[in-house]
């Protein structure tokens, strides 16, 4: 498109396909804008990237890269003979949270719930599912915040389920609680900033709201919500 005109670009990959189409308009001279699409086979994607990285170092790789699921195939009987070629340690939660909250990455939210559930199940109730244990720990935390059981209902970690219900007063109590929490800065830094980044980069772009609003979007069909913080002209901080 001519320079200065509005542009847009979508990534579309049909389910089960490794091909993607990129419909849209790109103005001449427009700044690059990073985006992402889901990989159809994340494990194979990672192994392919790893193979290419090894080849770039001049290491010969024979055969074909493949993956297997221990959930589907069972653990290999010769696991003791396998050789560990590399380890990737997770970044700290303070770095993971912005990657979850700012773009509203639902899979990260679900996986974090399962991670908490896995820890709790290993310590207390190995017969319980990781999801059930994660939800139990979530409710324990909400009770600590002072949110009654009747103020929220969750079925999984992302909140995309139609059975997920949270009252506005519960969200407000959570925001006030986190504003006084020892890890307050970690939480605040994870929220999208109006007119700056994440799901709010194209909203609240004019002063005095730009850079002033820190809030989390919540969007499913027919529902669009926003919860967070802003400062008034008098310097009051509001949740």
C-alpha positions in Angstrom: 0.0 0.0 0.0 1.2 3.6 -0.5 3.3 5.1 2.3 1.3 6.6 5.2 -1.8 4.6 4.6 -3.3 2.3 7.3 -1.9 -1.3 7.1 -2.9 -4.6 8.6 -1.7 -8.2 8.4 -3.1 -11.5 9.6 -1.6 -14.9 9.9 -3.9 -17.7 8.9 -3.0 -21.4 9.2 -5.8 -23.9 8.7 -6.0 -26.6 11.4 -3.6 -29.5 10.7 -1.8 -27.7 8.0 1.9 -26.5 8.0 1.2 -23.8 5.4 0.1 -20.3 6.3 -1.4 -17.4 4.4 -0.7 -13.8 5.1 -3.6 -11.6 3.9 -3.3 -7.8 4.5 -1.8 -4.5 3.4 1.7 -3.3 4.2 2.4 0.4 3.5 5.7 1.3 1.9 8.3 2.1 4.5 6.2 0.9 7.5 7.9 -0.2 10.6 8.2 -3.9 11.1 5.7 -5.4 13.6 6.4 -8.8 15.0 3.6 -11.4 15.2 3.3 -15.1 15.8 1.3 -18.1 14.8 0.8 -21.5 16.4 3.1 -24.3 15.4 1.1 -27.5 14.3 3.6 -29.7 16.1 5.6 -27.8 18.8 7.9 -30.6 19.7 8.9 -31.2 16.0 9.3 -27.5 15.5 11.7 -27.3 18.4 13.7 -30.3 17.3 13.9 -28.9 13.7 15.2 -25.6 15.1 17.7 -27.5 17.3 18.9 -29.5 14.3 19.5 -26.4 12.3 21.4 -24.8 15.1 23.7 -27.8 15.5 24.3 -27.9 11.7 25.4 -24.2 11.8 28.0 -25.2 14.3 29.5 -27.7 11.8 28.2 -30.8 13.7 27.0 -33.6 11.4 23.5 -34.8 12.0 22.5 -38.1 10.4 19.0 -39.5 10.0 15.6 -37.7 10.3 14.5 -35.6 13.2 11.5 -37.1 14.9 9.5 -36.8 18.2 7.6 -39.2 20.3 5.0 -38.8 23.0 5.5 -40.8 26.2 1.8 -40.3 27.0 0.9 -42.1 23.7 3.7 -44.6 23.4 4.9 -45.1 27.0 8.3 -44.4 28.3 11.1 -46.1 26.4 12.4 -49.3 28.1 16.0 -48.3 27.3 15.7 -44.9 28.9 19.0 -45.5 30.8 20.9 -45.7 27.5 19.6 -42.4 26.3 22.2 -39.5 26.2 21.2 -36.0 27.3 22.4 -33.6 24.6 21.1 -30.4 26.1 19.1 -28.8 28.8 17.0 -25.6 28.6 16.1 -24.1 32.0 12.9 -22.0 32.3 13.3 -18.3 32.8 12.0 -16.9 36.1 8.3 -16.3 36.6 9.0 -12.5 36.5 10.0 -12.9 32.8 7.2 -15.4 31.9 4.4 -13.3 33.3 4.7 -10.4 30.8 4.9 -12.9 28.0 1.6 -14.3 29.2 -0.3 -11.1 30.3 0.7 -8.5 27.7 -0.3 -10.5 24.6 -2.9 -12.5 26.6 -1.4 -15.9 26.0 -4.0 -18.3 27.2 -1.8 -21.4 26.8 0.8 -20.0 29.3 -2.0 -19.4 31.8 -3.2 -23.0 31.6 0.3 -24.4 31.8 1.1 -22.3 34.8 -2.0 -23.6 36.6 -0.9 -27.2 35.7 2.6 -26.5 37.0 1.2 -25.4 40.3 -1.1 -28.4 40.3 1.8 -30.8 39.6 3.8 -29.4 42.5 0.8 -29.6 44.9 -0.1 -33.2 43.7 3.5 -34.4 44.3 3.5 -33.0 47.8 -0.1 -33.7 49.0 -2.3 -35.9 46.9 -0.7 -37.9 44.1 -4.1 -39.5 43.2 -5.6 -36.1 42.2 -5.2 -34.6 38.7 -2.8 -31.7 38.2 -5.6 -29.5 37.0 -7.8 -30.2 40.1 -4.9 -29.5 42.4 -4.0 -26.3 40.5 -7.6 -25.1 40.9 -7.6 -26.0 44.6 -4.5 -23.9 45.1 -6.0 -21.0 43.2 -9.1 -21.1 45.5 -6.8 -21.2 48.6 -5.1 -18.1 47.3 -8.4 -16.3 46.6 -9.6 -17.1 50.1 -6.4 -15.5 51.4 -7.2 -12.4 49.3 -10.6 -12.3 50.9 -12.7 -13.4 47.9 -15.6 -15.6 48.9 -16.1 -18.9 47.1 -19.3 -17.7 45.5 -17.5 -14.8 43.8 -15.6 -16.9 41.3 -15.9 -20.2 39.4 -13.1 -21.6 37.3 -12.7 -24.8 35.3 -9.2 -24.3 33.9 -6.4 -21.8 33.8 -7.1 -19.5 30.9 -10.7 -18.5 31.7 -11.9 -19.3 28.2 -14.4 -21.8 29.4 -18.0 -20.6 29.4 -18.1 -22.0 33.0 -15.6 -19.5 34.1 -17.3 -16.7 36.0 -15.7 -14.0 38.2 -17.5 -11.0 39.8 -16.3 -7.5 39.3 -15.9 -7.1 43.1 -13.6 -10.2 43.2 -11.4 -8.7 40.5 -11.3 -5.4 42.4 -10.3 -7.1 45.6 -7.5 -9.0 43.7 -6.2 -5.8 42.2 -6.1 -4.0 45.6 -4.4 -7.1 47.1 -1.7 -7.3 44.4 -1.0 -3.5 44.7 0.0 -4.2 48.4 1.7 -7.5 47.7 5.5 -8.1 48.2 5.8 -8.9 44.5 3.7 -5.9 43.5 6.3 -4.6 40.9 6.4 -8.0 39.2 2.6 -8.0 38.8 2.4 -4.4 37.6 5.2 -4.9 35.1 3.3 -7.9 33.6 0.2 -5.8 32.7 -0.3 -4.3 29.2 0.3 -0.5 29.2 -2.2 1.7 27.4 -0.9 3.0 24.1 2.4 1.2 24.6 2.4 -2.6 24.4 0.4 -5.8 24.5 -3.3 -5.9 23.9 -3.5 -2.2 24.8 -1.0 -1.0 22.3 -3.7 0.4 20.0 -6.0 1.7 22.8 -5.6 4.8 25.0 -3.0 6.2 22.6 -3.6 9.9 23.5 -2.5 11.8 26.5 -3.2 11.8 29.4 -4.2 8.1 29.2 -1.2 6.9 27.1 1.3 5.1 29.5 -1.1 5.8 32.4 -3.3 2.8 32.2 -2.0 -0.6 33.2 -4.8 -3.2 32.7 -5.6 -6.7 31.6 -8.1 -7.3 28.7 -10.6 -10.1 28.8 -12.2 -11.0 25.5 -14.4 -13.8 24.3 -17.4 -13.7 22.0 -19.8 -11.0 23.0 -17.7 -10.1 26.1 -15.0 -7.4 26.3 -13.7 -6.4 29.7 -10.8 -4.4 31.1 -9.4 -4.4 34.7 -6.4 -2.6 36.1 -5.0 0.7 37.4 -4.9 4.3 36.4 -3.8 7.6 38.0 -6.0 10.7 38.1 -4.8 14.2 37.4 -4.8 14.8 41.1 -2.4 11.9 41.6 -4.9 9.4 43.0 -4.2 5.8 42.0 -7.4 3.9 41.2 -8.1 0.2 40.7 
